[in-house]
């Protein structure tokens, strides 16, 4: 099941892709749907307003998430290509909600840089609160997967060893569409 959030004249709507059409799921955005304990059944059964997927205005898959935690140096071949050693621990950094944009939205290049760079990433959408979970509980919390374009302002990112300052620019991280 492919789910998303679109922008309409009346506001955002959670939708399901069916044969090139987007079916309204009865929620203002995908995050609101995921808050429901039986969200999968509700998403599958919904039969609301139908929108054309072609030309749809996609919002970030989950607008305004409480957390976006990214993992750097997560692909061993790429680490080796860069001539670095594999890390003992993951490199974590945040993305802030206002950095997220829809899959087809324009990326806003900050005037403070000419060192904009990007990496396509697999994003894991966590659909329920989970903390200190074992493998089975963590896997059960996964609502789905989407595509994220991790856009970085490299000259700001590498000013210090902490990456956040190069990763959190407004309107710089396309997510989705599904």
Z-matrix of the N, CA and C atoms (Angstrom, degrees):
N
C 1 1.446
C 2 1.528 1 107.98
N 3 1.333 2 116.89 1 126.27
C 4 1.459 3 121.81 2 177.88
C 5 1.524 4 108.61 3 -101.21
N 6 1.334 5 115.58 4 120.65
C 7 1.456 6 122.41 5 -177.88
C 8 1.518 7 109.51 6 -118.13
N 9 1.328 8 115.70 7 154.96
C 10 1.455 9 119.72 8 179.91
C 11 1.517 10 109.87 9 -159.68
N 12 1.327 11 114.87 10 -179.57
C 13 1.457 12 123.07 11 171.89
C 14 1.518 13 107.08 12 -125.31
N 15 1.327 14 116.19 13 129.59
C 16 1.460 15 120.25 14 177.01
C 17 1.521 16 109.92 15 -117.68
N 18 1.325 17 115.04 16 159.73
C 19 1.461 18 121.59 17 173.94
C 20 1.528 19 107.68 18 -98.22
N 21 1.327 20 116.21 19 131.69
C 22 1.462 21 121.89 20 175.53
C 23 1.523 22 107.74 21 -124.32
N 24 1.322 23 117.01 22 173.68
C 25 1.466 24 120.77 23 178.04
C 26 1.527 25 111.07 24 -60.35
N 27 1.332 26 116.91 25 -27.46
C 28 1.464 27 121.68 26 -178.47
C 29 1.528 28 113.13 27 -92.12
N 30 1.332 29 118.40 28 -1.47
C 31 1.465 30 122.19 29 -177.87
C 32 1.520 31 110.51 30 123.55
N 33 1.319 32 116.57 31 -172.00
C 34 1.466 33 119.54 32 -178.61
C 35 1.526 34 110.80 33 -79.98
N 36 1.335 35 114.88 34 153.39
C 37 1.460 36 121.80 35 179.58
C 38 1.519 37 109.66 36 -141.32
N 39 1.329 38 116.57 37 138.73
C 40 1.467 39 121.74 38 171.69
C 41 1.520 40 107.45 39 -78.60
N 42 1.340 41 116.01 40 135.43
C 43 1.467 42 120.61 41 -176.37
C 44 1.525 43 111.05 42 -137.41
N 45 1.340 44 114.53 43 161.07
C 46 1.464 45 123.50 44 175.08
C 47 1.526 46 107.43 45 -121.28
N 48 1.325 47 117.00 46 135.95
C 49 1.460 48 121.35 47 177.54
C 50 1.525 49 109.72 48 -81.82
N 51 1.337 50 116.22 49 124.13
C 52 1.470 51 123.15 50 176.57
C 53 1.521 52 108.49 51 -135.63
N 54 1.321 53 117.73 52 111.67
C 55 1.469 54 122.10 53 175.28
C 56 1.529 55 112.96 54 48.83
N 57 1.321 56 117.23 55 47.93
C 58 1.459 57 121.15 56 177.41
C 59 1.515 58 114.90 57 79.46
N 60 1.307 59 116.95 58 2.16
C 61 1.470 60 122.13 59 178.32
C 62 1.519 61 108.91 60 -116.28
N 63 1.319 62 115.87 61 154.14
C 64 1.461 63 122.10 62 178.41
C 65 1.525 64 108.25 63 -109.36
N 66 1.314 65 116.44 64 121.80
C 67 1.463 66 122.76 65 -177.90
C 68 1.524 67 108.78 66 -101.03
N 69 1.330 68 116.22 67 124.79
C 70 1.464 69 122.10 68 179.37
C 71 1.526 70 109.27 69 -65.85
N 72 1.335 71 116.02 70 131.27
C 73 1.464 72 121.63 71 -176.23
C 74 1.522 73 113.60 72 -95.60
N 75 1.339 74 116.99 73 0.34
C 76 1.457 75 119.53 74 177.91
C 77 1.518 76 114.32 75 85.73
N 78 1.327 77 117.74 76 14.70
C 79 1.463 78 122.43 77 178.81
C 80 1.528 79 108.99 78 -128.91
N 81 1.313 80 116.31 79 150.93
C 82 1.464 81 119.79 80 -176.47
C 83 1.520 82 113.51 81 -69.53
N 84 1.305 83 117.69 82 -24.49
C 85 1.469 84 121.44 83 176.65
C 86 1.525 85 108.11 84 -164.23
N 87 1.308 86 115.42 85 167.13
C 88 1.463 87 120.33 86 -175.11
C 89 1.530 88 112.27 87 -62.60
N 90 1.321 89 118.02 88 -34.44
C 91 1.464 90 120.51 89 177.78
C 92 1.519 91 112.13 90 -59.74
N 93 1.338 92 116.99 91 -38.52
C 94 1.468 93 120.83 92 178.13
C 95 1.529 94 110.67 93 -66.05
N 96 1.322 95 117.17 94 -39.68
C 97 1.468 96 120.45 95 176.27
C 98 1.523 97 110.85 96 -63.41
N 99 1.328 98 116.92 97 -46.01
C 100 1.470 99 120.65 98 -177.03
C 101 1.526 100 112.73 99 -63.43
N 102 1.324 101 117.50 100 -19.95
C 103 1.467 102 121.02 101 178.07
C 104 1.530 103 112.09 102 -72.89
N 105 1.324 104 116.92 103 -13.33
C 106 1.466 105 121.76 104 179.11
C 107 1.529 106 109.98 105 -81.93
N 108 1.340 107 118.89 106 134.89
C 109 1.463 108 120.49 107 -178.75
C 110 1.535 109 113.43 108 -60.90
N 111 1.318 110 117.46 109 -32.62
C 112 1.467 111 121.31 110 -178.82
C 113 1.529 112 111.19 111 -109.24
N 114 1.326 113 116.16 112 41.27
C 115 1.463 114 121.00 113 -172.83
C 116 1.524 115 112.86 114 -60.11
N 117 1.318 116 118.31 115 -36.36
C 118 1.475 117 120.04 116 -178.99
C 119 1.535 118 111.02 117 -61.99
N 120 1.317 119 116.45 118 -46.38
C 121 1.467 120 120.52 119 179.66
C 122 1.525 121 110.60 120 -64.38
N 123 1.323 122 117.23 121 -41.71
C 124 1.470 123 120.40 122 179.06
C 125 1.522 124 110.95 123 -63.94
N 126 1.327 125 116.81 124 -41.42
C 127 1.467 126 120.37 125 179.92
C 128 1.524 127 110.82 126 -65.06
N 129 1.322 128 117.03 127 -41.32
C 130 1.462 129 121.05 128 -178.43
C 131 1.528 130 111.98 129 -69.29
N 132 1.330 131 117.47 130 -33.67
C 133 1.465 132 121.53 131 -174.75
C 134 1.527 133 113.88 132 -89.09
N 135 1.304 134 118.64 133 -15.35
C 136 1.467 135 121.66 134 -174.16
C 137 1.524 136 111.66 135 -60.73
N 138 1.329 137 115.00 136 143.83
C 139 1.466 138 120.47 137 179.11
C 140 1.524 139 110.14 138 -142.49
N 141 1.332 140 115.77 139 49.60
C 142 1.455 141 121.23 140 -177.19
C 143 1.520 142 113.23 141 -82.10
N 144 1.313 143 114.98 142 -160.90
C 145 1.463 144 122.62 143 179.06
C 146 1.519 145 109.90 144 -52.36
N 147 1.325 146 116.04 145 141.98
C 148 1.462 147 121.35 146 -179.71
C 149 1.526 148 108.87 147 -107.15
N 150 1.323 149 115.89 148 131.21
C 151 1.464 150 123.20 149 178.10
C 152 1.523 151 108.50 150 -116.69
N 153 1.320 152 116.32 151 152.82
C 154 1.461 153 120.95 152 175.61
C 155 1.525 154 108.53 153 -77.47
N 156 1.317 155 117.97 154 128.62
C 157 1.471 156 121.15 155 -179.47
C 158 1.525 157 111.43 156 -69.89
N 159 1.337 158 116.28 157 -33.41
C 160 1.462 159 119.31 158 179.47
C 161 1.526 160 108.57 159 -69.52
N 162 1.306 161 115.62 160 123.40
C 163 1.454 162 120.67 161 -179.43
C 164 1.519 163 114.18 162 83.86
N 165 1.330 164 118.09 163 4.12
C 166 1.468 165 120.57 164 178.46
C 167 1.525 166 109.67 165 -62.99
N 168 1.317 167 115.54 166 147.65
C 169 1.463 168 122.15 167 179.02
C 170 1.533 169 107.36 168 -96.14
N 171 1.324 170 115.82 169 95.21
C 172 1.459 171 120.73 170 -176.09
C 173 1.525 172 111.50 171 -79.77
N 174 1.316 173 115.68 172 130.23
C 175 1.462 174 122.50 173 170.61
C 176 1.530 175 106.48 174 -87.03
N 177 1.333 176 118.32 175 174.73
C 178 1.468 177 117.39 176 169.83
C 179 1.537 178 108.25 177 -54.99
N 180 1.317 179 117.41 178 145.82
C 181 1.468 180 120.90 179 -176.08
C 182 1.528 181 110.69 180 -50.10
N 183 1.323 182 117.39 181 -48.99
C 184 1.466 183 122.67 182 174.07
C 185 1.527 184 106.77 183 -119.00
N 186 1.338 185 117.75 184 98.55
C 187 1.465 186 119.45 185 -179.96
C 188 1.532 187 111.24 186 -67.99
N 189 1.314 188 116.55 187 139.04
C 190 1.457 189 121.35 188 175.31
C 191 1.511 190 115.60 189 60.77
N 192 1.329 191 119.03 190 46.50
C 193 1.470 192 119.05 191 179.17
C 194 1.528 193 110.84 192 -65.20
N 195 1.322 194 116.27 193 154.62
C 196 1.466 195 118.95 194 179.68
C 197 1.520 196 111.63 195 -70.20
N 198 1.326 197 117.24 196 -30.29
C 199 1.469 198 120.90 197 179.56
C 200 1.517 199 109.65 198 -147.50
N 201 1.315 200 114.93 199 143.12
C 202 1.462 201 121.46 200 167.15
C 203 1.521 202 105.07 201 -128.75
N 204 1.308 203 116.37 202 109.61
C 205 1.464 204 121.81 203 -178.89
C 206 1.521 205 107.76 204 -110.43
N 207 1.314 206 115.85 205 120.65
C 208 1.462 207 121.55 206 -178.14
C 209 1.522 208 110.11 207 -106.92
N 210 1.317 209 115.35 208 151.85
C 211 1.462 210 121.84 209 179.66
C 212 1.520 211 108.41 210 -116.81
N 213 1.320 212 115.79 211 115.79
C 214 1.457 213 121.04 212 177.03
C 215 1.516 214 110.44 213 -88.44
N 216 1.317 215 115.66 214 164.22
C 217 1.474 216 121.30 215 -179.12
C 218 1.525 217 110.65 216 50.95
N 219 1.328 218 115.71 217 49.46
C 220 1.465 219 119.76 218 -174.56
C 221 1.522 220 113.82 219 -103.11
N 222 1.313 221 117.60 220 5.33
C 223 1.459 222 121.33 221 -177.56
C 224 1.520 223 107.87 222 -129.32
N 225 1.318 224 116.43 223 108.12
C 226 1.468 225 120.67 224 -169.88
C 227 1.527 226 113.14 225 -59.88
N 228 1.328 227 118.59 226 -39.18
C 229 1.470 228 119.22 227 179.31
C 230 1.524 229 111.68 228 -62.81
N 231 1.337 230 116.71 229 -38.98
C 232 1.464 231 120.49 230 178.92
C 233 1.531 232 110.79 231 -67.00
N 234 1.309 233 116.63 232 -39.22
C 235 1.469 234 120.45 233 177.78
C 236 1.524 235 109.66 234 -60.41
N 237 1.324 236 116.23 235 -44.38
C 238 1.469 237 120.61 236 179.23
C 239 1.527 238 111.31 237 -65.83
N 240 1.359 239 117.66 238 -38.72
C 241 1.465 240 121.48 239 176.70
C 242 1.526 241 111.30 240 -57.79
N 243 1.334 242 116.21 241 -35.85
C 244 1.464 243 121.17 242 -179.17
C 245 1.524 244 111.91 243 -79.70
N 246 1.338 245 117.07 244 -2.69
C 247 1.453 246 120.46 245 179.82
C 248 1.512 247 113.98 246 75.54
N 249 1.317 248 116.57 247 24.35
C 250 1.461 249 121.04 248 -179.38
C 251 1.521 250 110.07 249 -106.91
N 252 1.323 251 114.55 250 162.20
C 253 1.459 252 120.11 251 175.67
C 254 1.523 253 109.32 252 -87.43
N 255 1.327 254 115.57 253 150.51
C 256 1.457 255 119.60 254 177.00
C 257 1.523 256 109.32 255 -63.87
N 258 1.339 257 117.55 256 132.50
C 259 1.466 258 119.74 257 -178.05
C 260 1.525 259 111.75 258 -73.65
N 261 1.318 260 115.54 259 151.76
C 262 1.465 261 120.71 260 175.55
C 263 1.522 262 111.35 261 -74.82
N 264 1.328 263 115.82 262 -29.69
C 265 1.460 264 122.23 263 -178.23
C 266 1.522 265 108.53 264 -132.11
N 267 1.317 266 117.20 265 153.06
C 268 1.462 267 119.21 266 179.87
C 269 1.530 268 111.40 267 -68.56
N 270 1.315 269 115.25 268 150.59
C 271 1.456 270 121.92 269 173.54
C 272 1.524 271 106.75 270 -94.29
N 273 1.319 272 117.17 271 114.59
C 274 1.458 273 121.89 272 -178.31
C 275 1.520 274 110.30 273 -105.70
N 276 1.332 275 115.82 274 143.67
C 277 1.459 276 120.89 275 173.63
C 278 1.525 277 107.98 276 -150.42
N 279 1.342 278 117.59 277 154.66
C 280 1.463 279 120.03 278 -179.81
C 281 1.525 280 112.02 279 -93.03
N 282 1.298 281 114.68 280 159.29
C 283 1.460 282 123.63 281 161.60
C 284 1.523 283 103.89 282 -119.85
N 285 1.310 284 117.89 283 137.29
C 286 1.457 285 120.27 284 179.10
C 287 1.526 286 109.44 285 -89.84
N 288 1.330 287 116.63 286 153.97
C 289 1.464 288 121.30 287 -175.66
C 290 1.523 289 112.20 288 -56.70
N 291 1.340 290 118.32 289 -36.27
C 292 1.466 291 118.92 290 -178.42
C 293 1.524 292 113.13 291 -76.27
N 294 1.323 293 117.59 292 -2.99
C 295 1.468 294 119.70 293 172.57
C 296 1.528 295 111.02 294 -85.77
N 297 1.335 296 117.59 295 -17.48
C 298 1.462 297 121.65 296 -176.61
C 299 1.526 298 111.26 297 -81.04
N 300 1.335 299 115.36 298 137.72
C 301 1.458 300 122.11 299 176.48
C 302 1.523 301 108.62 300 -136.14
N 303 1.317 302 116.43 301 169.16
C 304 1.457 303 121.04 302 177.51
C 305 1.518 304 111.30 303 -68.52
N 306 1.316 305 115.81 304 161.14
C 307 1.468 306 122.03 305 -175.10
C 308 1.520 307 113.19 306 -58.31
N 309 1.326 308 118.24 307 -31.72
C 310 1.461 309 121.47 308 -177.34
C 311 1.521 310 113.52 309 -105.32
N 312 1.326 311 117.65 310 4.62
C 313 1.463 312 120.94 311 179.27
C 314 1.521 313 110.49 312 -72.48
N 315 1.323 314 115.14 313 154.81
C 316 1.461 315 120.14 314 176.77
C 317 1.522 316 110.29 315 -73.45
N 318 1.315 317 115.86 316 135.92
C 319 1.461 318 121.70 317 172.84
C 320 1.524 319 106.87 318 -78.23
N 321 1.318 320 116.78 319 131.76
C 322 1.459 321 121.05 320 179.13
C 323 1.524 322 108.70 321 -89.73
N 324 1.329 323 116.25 322 112.89
C 325 1.464 324 120.74 323 178.23
C 326 1.523 325 108.61 324 -79.46
N 327 1.326 326 117.13 325 120.17
C 328 1.458 327 119.64 326 178.65
C 329 1.531 328 111.10 327 -64.18
N 330 1.319 329 116.19 328 139.58
C 331 1.460 330 120.61 329 178.35
C 332 1.517 331 113.11 330 -66.94
N 333 1.324 332 116.59 331 -14.97
C 334 1.466 333 121.18 332 -176.85
C 335 1.519 334 113.83 333 -81.95
N 336 1.325 335 118.63 334 1.34
C 337 1.467 336 118.93 335 -173.52
C 338 1.523 337 112.88 336 -146.14
N 339 1.314 338 114.79 337 154.82
C 340 1.462 339 122.30 338 166.64
C 341 1.523 340 108.99 339 -121.67
N 342 1.320 341 116.59 340 12.38
C 343 1.467 342 121.69 341 -174.40
C 344 1.526 343 111.17 342 -112.22
N 345 1.337 344 115.79 343 49.93
C 346 1.455 345 120.38 344 177.51
C 347 1.528 346 109.15 345 -80.42
N 348 1.324 347 116.91 346 134.60
C 349 1.456 348 122.17 347 -178.70
C 350 1.530 349 107.41 348 -139.69
N 351 1.312 350 116.61 349 163.34
C 352 1.464 351 119.91 350 -178.42
C 353 1.518 352 110.68 351 -146.02
N 354 1.323 353 114.01 352 155.48
C 355 1.463 354 122.59 353 174.67
C 356 1.526 355 107.66 354 -144.46
N 357 1.307 356 116.97 355 131.25
C 358 1.464 357 120.76 356 175.78
C 359 1.524 358 108.12 357 -76.90
N 360 1.313 359 115.76 358 134.34
C 361 1.463 360 120.97 359 -177.41
C 362 1.529 361 110.69 360 -130.62
N 363 1.307 362 115.89 361 152.31
C 364 1.458 363 122.61 362 169.38
C 365 1.525 364 106.72 363 -86.11
N 366 1.327 365 116.75 364 123.91
C 367 1.463 366 120.94 365 178.56
C 368 1.527 367 109.14 366 -104.53
N 369 1.299 368 116.07 367 133.74
C 370 1.463 369 122.51 368 177.53
C 371 1.524 370 107.33 369 -100.53
N 372 1.319 371 116.74 370 122.81
C 373 1.459 372 121.59 371 179.34
C 374 1.527 373 107.71 372 -95.06
N 375 1.320 374 115.19 373 117.10
C 376 1.463 375 121.29 374 178.44
C 377 1.526 376 106.89 375 -91.01
N 378 1.315 377 117.08 376 123.58
C 379 1.451 378 121.40 377 -172.33
C 380 1.511 379 115.97 378 -96.64
N 381 1.309 380 117.94 379 -2.38
C 382 1.461 381 120.20 380 179.79
C 383 1.522 382 109.19 381 -152.16
N 384 1.316 383 114.83 382 159.15
C 385 1.459 384 118.65 383 179.52
C 386 1.522 385 109.36 384 -64.99
N 387 1.307 386 115.43 385 132.93
C 388 1.461 387 120.57 386 -179.57
C 389 1.524 388 108.08 387 -148.42
N 390 1.302 389 115.56 388 138.67
C 391 1.464 390 120.76 389 -179.49
C 392 1.518 391 108.74 390 -152.07
N 393 1.324 392 115.81 391 137.72
C 394 1.463 393 122.02 392 178.12
C 395 1.532 394 111.48 393 49.30
N 396 1.311 395 115.64 394 46.49
C 397 1.462 396 121.37 395 -174.62
C 398 1.519 397 111.45 396 -91.33
N 399 1.325 398 115.48 397 149.62
C 400 1.461 399 119.19 398 170.19
C 401 1.533 400 107.72 399 -75.85
N 402 1.317 401 117.38 400 175.70
C 403 1.465 402 121.30 401 -175.39
C 404 1.530 403 112.38 402 -57.68
N 405 1.316 404 117.48 403 -43.91
C 406 1.465 405 121.16 404 -177.14
C 407 1.527 406 111.28 405 -64.80
N 408 1.312 407 117.19 406 -44.02
C 409 1.476 408 121.60 407 179.91
C 410 1.523 409 110.15 408 -67.63
N 411 1.319 410 117.35 409 -40.23
C 412 1.464 411 120.51 410 178.24
C 413 1.523 412 110.49 411 -62.90
N 414 1.319 413 116.74 412 -44.46
C 415 1.469 414 120.23 413 179.45
C 416 1.529 415 111.10 414 -63.85
N 417 1.314 416 117.54 415 -38.36
C 418 1.466 417 121.29 416 179.49
C 419 1.527 418 111.94 417 -65.62
N 420 1.319 419 117.69 418 -24.61
C 421 1.465 420 121.62 419 -179.41
C 422 1.524 421 112.77 420 -80.12
N 423 1.326 422 117.84 421 -11.62
C 424 1.467 423 120.69 422 -178.99
C 425 1.524 424 109.40 423 -74.45
N 426 1.342 425 115.45 424 120.53
C 427 1.464 426 120.73 425 177.63
C 428 1.519 427 111.05 426 -85.81
N 429 1.320 428 116.80 427 -29.89
C 430 1.455 429 119.56 428 -178.97
C 431 1.511 430 111.62 429 169.28
N 432 1.325 431 114.43 430 -168.95
C 433 1.460 432 121.94 431 -177.64
C 434 1.520 433 108.65 432 -132.60
N 435 1.313 434 116.35 433 150.16
C 436 1.459 435 121.49 434 175.88
C 437 1.522 436 108.44 435 -146.41
N 438 1.303 437 115.82 436 -177.94
C 439 1.459 438 122.11 437 179.23
C 440 1.523 439 108.44 438 -105.10
N 441 1.316 440 115.96 439 139.02
C 442 1.461 441 121.55 440 176.05
C 443 1.521 442 108.25 441 -131.09
N 444 1.305 443 116.77 442 137.83
C 445 1.453 444 121.59 443 174.90
C 446 1.528 445 107.07 444 -100.31
N 447 1.314 446 116.88 445 105.62
C 448 1.463 447 122.48 446 -179.54
C 449 1.525 448 108.24 447 -80.23
N 450 1.334 449 115.53 448 95.45
C 451 1.461 450 121.27 449 179.19
C 452 1.524 451 107.98 450 -90.37
N 453 1.323 452 115.26 451 131.79
C 454 1.465 453 121.19 452 -176.59
C 455 1.518 454 110.61 453 -124.23
N 456 1.309 455 115.15 454 145.46
C 457 1.461 456 122.35 455 171.05
C 458 1.530 457 104.52 456 -99.46
N 459 1.337 458 115.04 457 91.21
C 460 1.465 459 121.11 458 -166.98
C 461 1.526 460 113.89 459 -61.49
N 462 1.329 461 118.82 460 -40.51
C 463 1.462 462 118.09 461 -178.42
C 464 1.529 463 111.19 462 -64.82
N 465 1.319 464 118.02 463 -33.17
C 466 1.457 465 120.61 464 175.35
C 467 1.530 466 110.53 465 -76.62
N 468 1.303 467 117.11 466 -38.23
C 469 1.463 468 121.26 467 -178.84
C 470 1.522 469 111.55 468 -58.99
N 471 1.316 470 117.12 469 -40.69
C 472 1.465 471 120.41 470 -173.37
C 473 1.527 472 113.87 471 -96.43
N 474 1.324 473 117.47 472 14.79
C 475 1.470 474 119.64 473 174.51
C 476 1.529 475 111.18 474 -66.79
N 477 1.332 476 115.48 475 -30.86
C 478 1.467 477 121.05 476 177.36
C 479 1.528 478 107.33 477 -137.35
N 480 1.324 479 116.99 478 -179.73
C 481 1.467 480 119.51 479 178.21
C 482 1.530 481 111.68 480 -78.24
N 483 1.317 482 118.38 481 -11.58
C 484 1.466 483 123.66 482 -179.71
C 485 1.530 484 107.93 483 -92.30
N 486 1.311 485 118.88 484 121.76
C 487 1.464 486 123.62 485 -171.05
C 488 1.524 487 115.83 486 -79.55
N 489 1.312 488 118.80 487 -18.46
C 490 1.460 489 121.86 488 -168.20
C 491 1.520 490 113.36 489 -50.20
N 492 1.323 491 118.59 490 -42.96
C 493 1.465 492 120.55 491 -175.16
C 494 1.526 493 113.37 492 -61.41
N 495 1.307 494 118.33 493 -19.18
C 496 1.456 495 120.95 494 177.09
C 497 1.516 496 114.19 495 -99.97
N 498 1.330 497 117.32 496 2.15
C 499 1.463 498 121.04 497 -172.14
C 500 1.528 499 114.99 498 -117.78
N 501 1.335 500 118.28 499 -7.26
C 502 1.465 501 119.85 500 -167.87
C 503 1.521 502 114.59 501 -115.49
N 504 1.301 503 117.97 502 21.61
C 505 1.461 504 120.68 503 -177.29
C 506 1.534 505 110.38 504 -68.50
N 507 1.333 506 115.26 505 142.19
C 508 1.464 507 120.75 506 -179.56
C 509 1.525 508 111.32 507 -56.01
N 510 1.315 509 115.52 508 142.50
C 511 1.475 510 123.31 509 173.10
C 512 1.520 511 113.01 510 51.95
N 513 1.324 512 115.96 511 46.59
C 514 1.466 513 119.82 512 -174.97
C 515 1.529 514 114.09 513 -125.04
N 516 1.335 515 118.06 514 4.77
C 517 1.462 516 119.13 515 -174.10
C 518 1.529 517 110.90 516 -133.33
N 519 1.340 518 117.94 517 91.42
C 520 1.462 519 119.65 518 176.50
C 521 1.531 520 111.24 519 -67.24
N 522 1.328 521 115.17 520 137.88
C 523 1.464 522 121.61 521 179.96
C 524 1.530 523 108.79 522 -134.16
N 525 1.324 524 116.33 523 131.45
C 526 1.457 525 120.23 524 174.47
C 527 1.512 526 112.50 525 111.00
N 528 1.316 527 117.62 526 -159.48
C 529 1.462 528 126.09 527 18.91
C 530 1.531 529 115.38 528 -84.74
N 531 1.345 530 117.85 529 -23.70
C 532 1.472 531 119.22 530 -176.83
C 533 1.509 532 110.07 531 -116.01
